[in-house]
Amino acid sequence: PSLSNQKNHNDCWVFEMRLDSEGQEISDCKAYPAVCRNIQQLTPETADRLLADNLTDAEKKSSTSAQIKAMLDRMMKVAEGRLSYRPRNAKAKFFNLNPSVSVVFPEDDRNREPKIEISVSPQTKASSLVQEFMIMGGEGASVFSQKNNIPFLYRCQDSFEYATGESDIMNF
């Protein structure tokens, strides 16, 4: 059953996480069902402008933009702490290069072969922030599941001994 029957409201799970004193390791995690509703759309481009203090005139005058900027700055601080934590603890660092492929048809001569262009966009602050919070969300879900003895499939970056035999695999 749905928690909300209203349009633009979606059922979701919220993972409330506590980080250690350095703001890096998850020390506790709770989960509870909730309803997510869209209040305002925030595009990656707008988030990057807010994070870079490169606001449009309308955004500079908006109190909502100031509140969102303050929230993004705080979230970015957490993301940067987590990003520095992972490599120091033998965890992988991910790079999202956002490849793009397009077919360009010559405007002057339709009989010529089209040109295929491949480009790669570097990772932006906003995409890095989203990536870190997605990784942290997955880790929080696994911490919660393990703490509550809930069977749960997840990817981890913890080091482990490789299984040497069938019995090891079964106990893994």
C-alpha positions as CSV (number, residue, x, y, z in Angstrom):
1,P,0.0,0.0,0.0
2,S,1.1,3.5,-0.8
3,L,1.8,6.0,2.0
4,S,0.4,8.8,-0.2
5,N,-2.2,8.9,-2.9
6,Q,-1.3,12.4,-4.0
7,K,0.1,13.3,-7.4
8,N,3.9,14.1,-7.4
9,H,4.3,12.2,-4.2
10,N,6.4,9.0,-4.2
11,D,6.9,6.4,-1.6
12,C,10.6,6.0,-0.6
13,W,12.9,4.8,2.1
14,V,14.9,7.4,4.1
15,F,18.3,6.3,5.5
16,E,19.3,8.6,8.4
17,M,23.0,8.2,8.9
18,R,25.4,9.3,11.5
19,L,29.0,9.8,10.6
20,D,32.0,9.5,12.9
21,S,33.7,12.5,14.5
22,E,35.8,13.0,11.3
23,G,32.6,12.9,9.2
24,Q,33.8,10.0,7.1
25,E,32.7,6.5,8.4
26,I,29.1,5.7,9.0
27,S,28.7,5.0,12.7
28,D,24.9,4.4,12.7
29,C,22.1,4.1,10.3
30,K,18.3,4.1,10.7
31,A,15.8,3.5,7.9
32,Y,12.1,4.4,7.7
33,P,9.4,4.6,5.0
34,A,8.6,8.1,3.9
35,V,6.9,10.1,1.1
36,C,9.0,12.2,-1.3
37,R,7.4,15.1,-3.0
38,N,8.9,17.4,-5.6
39,I,9.1,20.9,-4.3
40,Q,11.6,22.4,-6.8
41,Q,13.6,20.9,-9.6
42,L,17.3,21.3,-9.2
43,T,19.3,20.5,-12.4
44,P,22.9,19.5,-12.4
45,E,23.7,22.8,-14.2
46,T,22.0,24.9,-11.6
47,A,23.6,23.0,-8.8
48,D,27.0,23.6,-10.4
49,R,26.3,27.3,-10.7
50,L,25.2,27.5,-7.1
51,L,28.3,25.6,-5.9
52,A,30.6,27.8,-8.0
53,D,28.9,31.1,-6.8
54,N,28.2,31.7,-10.5
55,L,24.5,32.7,-10.1
56,T,22.2,34.4,-12.5
57,D,20.7,37.7,-11.5
58,A,17.4,36.0,-10.6
59,E,19.1,33.4,-8.5
60,K,21.1,36.1,-6.6
61,K,17.8,37.7,-5.6
62,S,16.1,34.5,-4.6
63,S,16.1,33.5,-0.9
64,T,15.3,29.9,-2.1
65,S,18.6,29.9,-4.1
66,A,20.5,31.1,-1.0
67,Q,18.9,28.3,1.1
68,I,19.7,25.7,-1.6
69,K,23.2,27.0,-1.9
70,A,23.8,26.7,1.8
71,M,22.4,23.1,1.7
72,L,24.6,22.2,-1.3
73,D,27.7,23.7,0.4
74,R,27.1,21.6,3.5
75,M,26.5,18.5,1.4
76,M,29.6,19.1,-0.6
77,K,31.7,19.3,2.5
78,V,30.4,15.8,3.5
79,A,31.0,14.5,0.0
80,E,34.5,15.8,-0.1
81,G,35.2,14.2,3.3
82,R,33.9,10.9,2.1
83,L,35.8,11.2,-1.2
84,S,39.1,11.7,0.7
85,Y,38.2,8.8,3.1
86,R,37.7,6.1,0.5
87,P,41.2,6.0,-1.2
88,R,42.9,6.2,2.3
89,N,41.0,3.1,3.4
90,A,41.6,1.0,0.2
91,K,38.3,2.0,-1.3
92,A,37.9,2.7,-5.0
93,K,37.6,6.2,-6.4
94,F,35.2,6.5,-9.3
95,F,35.4,8.9,-12.2
96,N,32.4,9.6,-14.2
97,L,33.4,11.0,-17.6
98,N,29.9,11.2,-19.1
99,P,30.7,10.0,-22.7
100,S,28.4,11.3,-25.5
101,V,28.1,10.1,-29.1
102,S,26.3,12.2,-31.7
103,V,25.8,11.9,-35.5
104,V,26.3,15.2,-37.3
105,F,24.9,15.6,-40.8
106,P,26.6,18.1,-43.1
107,E,24.3,21.1,-43.7
108,D,25.8,22.0,-47.0
109,D,25.7,18.6,-48.7
110,R,23.2,15.9,-47.7
111,N,25.0,13.4,-50.0
112,R,28.2,13.4,-47.9
113,E,28.7,10.9,-45.1
114,P,27.6,12.0,-41.7
115,K,30.3,12.6,-39.1
116,I,30.3,10.7,-35.8
117,E,31.5,12.8,-32.9
118,I,32.5,11.3,-29.5
119,S,33.0,13.7,-26.6
120,V,33.7,13.2,-22.9
121,S,32.5,15.7,-20.3
122,P,34.5,15.9,-17.1
123,Q,32.9,15.2,-13.8
124,T,31.3,18.3,-12.3
125,K,31.0,19.2,-8.6
126,A,27.3,18.4,-8.7
127,S,27.8,15.0,-10.3
128,S,30.5,14.3,-7.8
129,L,28.2,15.2,-5.0
130,V,25.4,13.0,-6.3
131,Q,27.9,10.1,-6.8
132,E,29.2,10.3,-3.2
133,F,25.8,10.5,-1.7
134,M,24.7,7.5,-3.8
135,I,27.7,5.5,-2.6
136,M,27.0,6.6,1.0
137,G,23.4,5.7,0.6
138,G,24.3,2.2,-0.5
139,E,26.7,1.8,2.3
140,G,24.1,3.1,4.8
141,A,21.5,0.6,3.5
142,S,24.0,-2.2,3.9
143,V,25.0,-1.1,7.5
144,F,21.3,-0.9,8.4
145,S,20.5,-4.3,6.9
146,Q,23.5,-6.0,8.6
147,K,22.7,-4.4,12.0
148,N,19.1,-5.7,11.7
149,N,19.9,-9.1,10.3
150,I,18.1,-8.4,7.0
151,P,19.4,-10.4,4.0
152,F,20.6,-7.8,1.5
153,L,22.7,-7.9,-1.7
154,Y,25.1,-5.1,-2.1
155,R,28.5,-4.1,-3.6
156,C,31.2,-3.3,-1.1
157,Q,34.7,-2.1,-1.4
158,D,36.0,-3.8,1.8
159,S,39.0,-6.1,1.3
160,F,38.4,-9.7,1.8
161,E,40.2,-13.1,1.4
162,Y,39.3,-14.8,-1.8
163,A,37.6,-18.2,-1.4
164,T,39.9,-21.2,-1.9
165,G,37.4,-24.0,-2.0
166,E,33.7,-24.8,-2.3
167,S,33.1,-24.7,1.5
168,D,34.7,-21.3,1.7
169,I,32.4,-20.0,-1.1
170,M,29.3,-21.4,0.8
171,N,30.4,-19.6,4.0
172,F,31.2,-16.4,2.2
